[in-house]
């Protein structure tokens, strides 16, 4: 395989890896950010029983960052494994010639 063709394919594969988890983290971050900012902008404290929703918002923002860190680690491992696999394939192709 030519290098020029492999890189866009690999880039697309890495971008698609764990996309749903990344979008879930982004949605949690947006929802949590909205819950944190709402009382500051409107002056109304939304409550979920005895707990202000702002605290739940901080929890959602924290969960989103944990998800993002998890995805970064997993994508890095996936990328390194794919690069190593491609290197092995290139070596075997060279040895077969």
Long-range contacts (C-beta under 8 A, 24 or more apart in sequence): 1-89, 6-86, 10-82, 10-83, 10-86, 13-82, 14-75, 14-78, 14-79, 14-82, 17-74, 17-75, 17-78, 18-71, 18-74, 18-75, 21-67, 21-70, 21-71, 22-67, 22-68, 22-71, 24-67, 25-64, 25-65, 25-67, 25-68, 25-71, 26-64, 28-60, 28-61, 28-63, 28-64, 28-67, 29-60, 29-61, 29-64, 29-65, 31-57, 31-60, 32-56, 32-57, 32-58, 32-59, 32-60, 32-61, 32-62, 32-63, 32-64, 33-57, 33-61, 35-60, 36-61
